[in-house]
């Protein structure tokens, strides 16, 4: 693989690698939190690596295979409260929430 390709792949994987390094000893993080975080990264990649992500909960829930809005809401709020990302809910049905991935 050319060096440029390797550098791009490493840059894409960096947020997930950093997240796994950070949660190594964090007992508060569950597999659902990991699924939501991974879904957010996948969504971000599909949108062209924008930051912040502007997404509706149902979009991320579908990717993360979560069916309960309360579960999604709790996980994304937890991730924000624990410092893994910044979540700014819109509280409006026709406006997406903003989610900042820590760089």
C-alpha positions in Angstrom: 0.0 0.0 0.0 1.4 3.5 -0.9 2.5 5.7 2.0 -0.3 8.2 1.2 -3.0 5.6 1.4 -1.6 4.3 4.7 -1.6 7.9 6.1 -5.2 8.4 5.1 -6.3 5.1 6.6 -4.5 5.9 9.9 -6.2 9.4 10.0 -9.6 7.8 9.5 -9.0 5.2 12.2 -7.5 7.7 14.7 -10.7 8.8 16.5 -11.7 5.2 17.1 -8.2 4.2 18.1 -8.1 7.2 20.5 -11.5 6.3 21.9 -10.6 2.7 22.6 -7.4 3.9 24.3 -9.3 6.3 26.5 -12.0 3.9 27.6 -9.6 1.1 28.5 -10.2 1.6 32.2 -13.5 3.4 32.2 -16.0 1.1 33.8 -18.9 3.5 32.8 -18.6 2.7 29.1 -20.7 -0.2 27.8 -20.9 -2.0 24.5 -23.9 0.3 23.6 -21.7 3.4 24.2 -19.1 1.9 21.9 -21.7 1.1 19.3 -23.1 4.7 19.3 -19.6 6.1 19.1 -18.7 3.9 16.2 -22.0 4.7 14.5 -21.2 8.4 14.8 -17.8 7.9 13.3 -19.4 6.0 10.4 -22.0 8.7 9.9 -19.3 11.3 10.0 -17.2 9.5 7.4 -20.3 9.2 5.1 -20.8 12.9 5.3 -17.3 13.8 4.4 -15.6 14.0 7.9 -17.5 17.1 8.9 -17.2 18.4 12.5 -19.7 18.9 14.0 -21.9 16.1 12.8 -25.5 17.3 12.4 -27.7 14.2 12.7 -31.1 13.1 13.9 -31.2 10.4 16.5 -33.0 8.0 14.2 -30.2 8.2 11.7 -27.5 7.2 14.3 -29.9 4.7 16.0 -30.3 2.8 12.7 -26.5 2.5 12.2 -25.9 1.5 15.9 -28.8 -1.0 15.8 -30.6 0.7 18.7 -34.3 0.7 18.7 -35.1 2.7 21.9 -34.7 6.5 21.7 -34.1 6.6 25.5 -31.1 4.3 25.1 -29.6 6.4 22.3 -30.2 9.6 24.2 -28.6 8.2 27.4 -25.6 6.9 25.6 -24.8 10.1 23.6 -25.4 12.2 26.7 -23.1 10.0 28.7 -20.4 10.2 26.1 -20.7 13.9 26.2 -20.7 14.1 30.0 -17.7 11.8 30.2 -15.7 14.0 27.7 -15.5 11.7 24.7 -17.5 14.0 22.5 -19.6 17.2 22.8 -23.4 16.8 22.2 -25.7 19.8 21.6 -29.2 18.5 21.3 -31.6 20.7 19.2 -34.8 19.7 21.1 -36.6 20.4 17.8 -38.1 17.6 15.6 -37.2 19.4 12.4 -33.6 20.4 13.4 -30.7 17.9 13.7 -28.6 17.9 16.9 -24.9 18.8 16.7 -22.2 16.3 17.8 -18.6 17.3 17.9 -16.0 14.5 17.7 -12.9 15.3 19.8 -9.9 15.7 17.4 
